[in-house]
Amino acid sequence: MNNERIMQEVENSIIRILQSGDLFTIPYSDKINISKEMNDIYSKLDKDRIVELVKKQIEENIATKIVNAFATEMGNDLKSLYSNKTIREDLKYSMRKNIELVIEKLK
């Protein structure tokens, strides 16, 4: 079975499914036997590399979500602090004093 025939069978199967209105069930009778071709393709895959790529992507996604959640929490905390006039003025005073100290040390 060549790739063109496989693609044609897949397209025909999808068309039948769409025409029937049943998008979530693929009838077993529509299954085509492509085991040899799939086994040939599967045997040539570098499975370790695929696992590493997926692992890296998952780790990056999790790290991004953690950083974004942390940044959101910090932003919310700062908004909360700055919404209180007394705390806001105290923070400004403290920052000015610390900036002045740093400038004095740099002179």
C-alpha positions as CSV (number, residue, x, y, z in Angstrom):
1,M,0.0,0.0,0.0
2,N,1.6,3.3,-1.0
3,N,1.3,6.7,0.7
4,E,-1.2,8.1,-1.9
5,R,-3.6,5.2,-1.3
6,I,-3.3,5.6,2.5
7,M,-4.0,9.3,2.2
8,Q,-7.0,8.6,-0.1
9,E,-8.4,6.1,2.4
10,V,-7.9,8.5,5.3
11,E,-9.7,11.3,3.3
12,N,-12.5,9.0,2.4
13,S,-12.9,7.8,6.0
14,I,-13.0,11.4,7.3
15,I,-15.5,12.4,4.6
16,R,-17.8,9.5,5.7
17,I,-17.5,10.5,9.3
18,L,-18.3,14.1,8.6
19,Q,-21.2,13.2,6.4
20,S,-22.7,11.0,9.1
21,G,-22.3,13.8,11.7
22,D,-20.5,11.5,14.1
23,L,-17.2,13.3,14.7
24,F,-16.2,11.3,17.8
25,T,-16.5,7.7,16.8
26,I,-14.5,6.1,14.1
27,P,-16.1,2.8,13.1
28,Y,-13.8,-0.2,13.3
29,S,-15.0,-1.4,9.9
30,D,-13.4,1.8,8.4
31,K,-10.0,0.9,9.8
32,I,-7.5,0.2,7.1
33,N,-4.6,-2.1,7.6
34,I,-1.4,-0.1,7.5
35,S,0.5,-2.1,10.1
36,K,3.5,-2.9,7.9
37,E,4.0,0.6,6.7
38,M,3.5,2.0,10.3
39,N,5.9,-0.6,11.7
40,D,8.5,0.4,9.1
41,I,8.1,4.1,10.0
42,Y,7.9,3.5,13.7
43,S,11.1,1.4,13.6
44,K,13.0,4.3,12.1
45,L,12.0,6.8,14.7
46,D,14.6,8.0,17.2
47,K,12.4,7.4,20.2
48,D,14.9,8.7,22.7
49,R,15.3,12.0,20.9
50,I,11.5,12.3,20.7
51,V,11.2,11.7,24.4
52,E,13.9,14.3,25.1
53,L,12.2,16.9,22.9
54,V,8.9,16.3,24.6
55,K,10.4,16.4,28.0
56,K,12.2,19.7,27.3
57,Q,9.0,21.2,26.0
58,I,7.0,20.1,29.0
59,E,9.7,21.5,31.4
60,E,9.8,24.8,29.5
61,N,6.0,25.0,29.7
62,I,5.9,24.3,33.4
63,A,8.7,26.7,34.1
64,T,6.9,29.5,32.1
65,K,3.6,28.8,34.0
66,I,5.4,29.0,37.4
67,V,7.2,32.2,36.5
68,N,3.9,33.8,35.1
69,A,2.0,32.7,38.2
70,F,4.7,34.2,40.5
71,A,4.8,37.4,38.5
72,T,1.0,37.7,38.7
73,E,1.1,37.1,42.5
74,M,3.8,39.7,43.0
75,G,1.9,42.2,40.8
76,N,-1.3,41.6,42.8
77,D,0.6,42.1,46.1
78,L,2.2,45.3,44.8
79,K,-1.2,46.6,43.7
80,S,-2.6,45.8,47.1
81,L,0.2,47.6,48.9
82,Y,0.1,50.6,46.6
83,S,-3.7,50.9,47.1
84,N,-3.1,51.8,50.7
85,K,-2.0,55.5,50.8
86,T,0.0,55.2,54.1
87,I,1.9,52.1,53.0
88,R,2.5,53.7,49.6
89,E,4.0,56.8,51.1
90,D,6.1,54.8,53.5
91,L,7.5,52.7,50.6
92,K,8.3,55.8,48.6
93,Y,10.1,57.3,51.6
94,S,12.0,54.2,52.2
95,M,13.0,53.9,48.5
96,R,14.2,57.5,48.5
97,K,16.3,57.1,51.6
98,N,17.9,53.9,50.2
99,I,18.6,55.6,46.8
100,E,20.2,58.6,48.7
101,L,22.4,56.1,50.7
102,V,23.5,54.4,47.5
103,I,24.3,57.8,45.9
104,E,26.3,58.9,48.9
105,K,28.4,55.6,48.8
106,L,29.1,56.1,45.2
107,K,30.6,59.6,45.7
